């Protein structure tokens, strides 16, 4: 059972990303996480939401739900959408030099999530997609045991 | 009189991010301030687009007041770096705060970009590059 749980719902538009960052930052501070862990969580959540806005919803105005759950072992953020599903098995680590050669930015969001969080898990049930980002309080090694499931 | 031209023309004051322009001889310096994310990134794109239109290919991005950067912001640097280098210039990144530098470092950006501690160092490097070209 989580010791505390909080939720936020935003329209899927980039102008609301600041609000999401502030939301997770506030609860991570309340959970007494370290500054580095807070910065990592904030960025990973930002990347997850930005990916949903661009790829799951194709910039159409829909809803994104963000849930923060805190217990004695971990700080977890679940982000839900009802757009196009992401298939982590089709993802491969981007090559910076190739991205630069192609003169397109982009493609770094998933790598950032994996690098910054201890666990990144994707699930889809019916028309609901969820990405679950976990940071262990013990700071257990993990540079993402980075499992993307 | 210093080399410095008129201080600040600013793009984008509607958000918590802005880009200020300065010039130092042939170098264009972009002062980033605030939080650069998928929403505010269009302001950085506009700034680099303006450099391209003005044929300024020697660019220093001063990140001393950049508090946050997401992959959207990082992607813009990646989108322009090859073009600037092909035109004989570069994008050098200077003065990043530790938390922002850590993100660049984590993703391996120091392999691709010239990232230095201070703007002055970036200017010296551009000056040295120019001298080398003139000498050769």
HADDOCK unambig.tbl for C-alpha pairs under 7 A between the chains (distance, minus, plus):
assign (segid A and resid 14 and name CA) (segid B and resid 38 and name CA) 6.02 0.50 0.50
assign (segid A and resid 14 and name CA) (segid B and resid 39 and name CA) 4.78 0.50 0.50
assign (segid A and resid 15 and name CA) (segid B and resid 39 and name CA) 5.52 0.50 0.50
assign (segid A and resid 43 and name CA) (segid B and resid 70 and name CA) 6.70 0.50 0.50
assign (segid A and resid 50 and name CA) (segid B and resid 38 and name CA) 6.66 0.50 0.50
assign (segid A and resid 99 and name CA) (segid B and resid 78 and name CA) 6.84 0.50 0.50
assign (segid A and resid 100 and name CA) (segid B and resid 78 and name CA) 4.83 0.50 0.50
assign (segid A and resid 100 and name CA) (segid B and resid 79 and name CA) 5.79 0.50 0.50
assign (segid A and resid 100 and name CA) (segid B and resid 81 and name CA) 6.78 0.50 0.50
assign (segid A and resid 100 and name CA) (segid B and resid 82 and name CA) 6.37 0.50 0.50
assign (segid A and resid 101 and name CA) (segid B and resid 82 and name CA) 6.45 0.50 0.50
assign (segid A and resid 103 and name CA) (segid B and resid 78 and name CA) 6.65 0.50 0.50
assign (segid A and resid 103 and name CA) (segid B and resid 79 and name CA) 4.13 0.50 0.50
assign (segid A and resid 103 and name CA) (segid B and resid 80 and name CA) 6.37 0.50 0.50
assign (segid A and resid 103 and name CA) (segid B and resid 82 and name CA) 6.97 0.50 0.50
assign (segid A and resid 104 and name CA) (segid B and resid 78 and name CA) 6.83 0.50 0.50
assign (segid A and resid 104 and name CA) (segid B and resid 79 and name CA) 4.55 0.50 0.50
assign (segid A and resid 105 and name CA) (segid B and resid 75 and name CA) 3.60 0.50 0.50
assign (segid A and resid 105 and name CA) (segid B and resid 76 and name CA) 5.43 0.50 0.50
assign (segid A and resid 105 and name CA) (segid B and resid 78 and name CA) 5.44 0.50 0.50
assign (segid A and resid 105 and name CA) (segid B and resid 79 and name CA) 4.90 0.50 0.50
assign (segid A and resid 106 and name CA) (segid B and resid 71 and name CA) 6.94 0.50 0.50
assign (segid A and resid 106 and name CA) (segid B and resid 72 and name CA) 6.53 0.50 0.50
assign (segid A and resid 106 and name CA) (segid B and resid 75 and name CA) 5.08 0.50 0.50
assign (segid A and resid 108 and name CA) (segid B and resid 71 and name CA) 5.86 0.50 0.50
assign (segid A and resid 109 and name CA) (segid B and resid 71 and name CA) 5.79 0.50 0.50
